[in-house]
Amino acid sequence: MKFNHIVQKPENLLLAMAFVMPLIFSVWMVLLNNFVIEKASFTGVEIGILQSLREIPGFLAFTVIYVLLFIKEQRLAILSLGITAVGVAVTGYFPSVYGLYITTVIMSVGFHYFETVNQSLTLQLIDKDKTAHFMGRLLSMKAIASLLAFSTIWLIMDYFSWSYQATYALFGGIGLVLTVCIALSFKQFTPKTEQNKKLVIKKRYWLFYALTFFGGARRQIFVVFAGFLMVEKFGYSVADISILFIINYIFNWLFAAKIGQFIGKFGERFVLKFEYIGLIVLFCAYATVSNEYIAAGLYVIDHLLFAFAIAIKTYFQKIASPEDIASTAGVSFSINHIAAVVIPALLGMVWIINSAWVFYIGAGFAFCSFVLALLIPKAPAMGNELRIHELAQEKAH
């Protein structure tokens, strides 16, 4: 009876999927830098190309709206989870440049379609006044799954000497089994508003699009080059990287839900300004750091700041027409990945010349985001998308 009650709630479906995705994707991510350097002799050029290829499905995320003509969002999310699991499971069997490019694209198709649809479902199924806190809970759930993955990797690879191949296969297989269980357990939930089944791009959403674009650029510098810095410059092993990620996700587990409440209390404008000032300082510190422990501290703080990006999504939920959410989720992922497709490959070449320049460029992106955050109103809503609208209303009264 209790189990039936659990599977009748849409938030539990979202939490279950939020557990499975990081369980498998975290394994791919934490092993990647060591795997490509040790088994495929990657340099900054190859890792940049691989990461650019990984982001192409994200750039094409707007196509999800056309896929939704044939399959419901919930089913597409679950199918995408399964594709991601398969991509991770086979990664270890192709330890070559082109083999890794192909398995990365397979994994990435599942990952990016899932993230696009999952964001849309969350904004549709959860009430506006609860979204920030619930997204914090989702991050906490992701942290728990990632902690499980990283601690298991550290145990089986450091103490039991498992191979990369066996580790990828284990977690990919577990992810596939859990995905099937989710598909069989939860009923089909129906969002309150019928979604547009065509591409929606609206002028009044331009600030959301711009924040999303620079958010994608910032994320790439962290995901691609901050981790690569740890391995290449400071010689971190798989065990070291796993421990670092464990620390990251302990912080997320403890604080993500509180950050969601913080956004609900102080508003998107204040929170995003705080995040971007922190990022400017962090990226400048990355460029000059020479101590491995200070670098690790920067990495943990950087990761924690990702939670504040919830505010971009809740800002959009407050200003959006309800029927635009699914389509705009796809468009926003594509915008997020315009920079993501280009930046890793270009900055991979910059990295070879001077790695510090990569992080100074990141500080520039963070400054652009800060300027944009100044345009967010204190109380975003339909018709009150920009601070200038709010000021005009205040002046009129």
Order of alpha helices (4+ residues) and beta strands (2+ residues): alpha-alpha-alpha-alpha-alpha-alpha-alpha-alpha-alpha-alpha-alpha-alpha-alpha-alpha-alpha-alpha-alpha
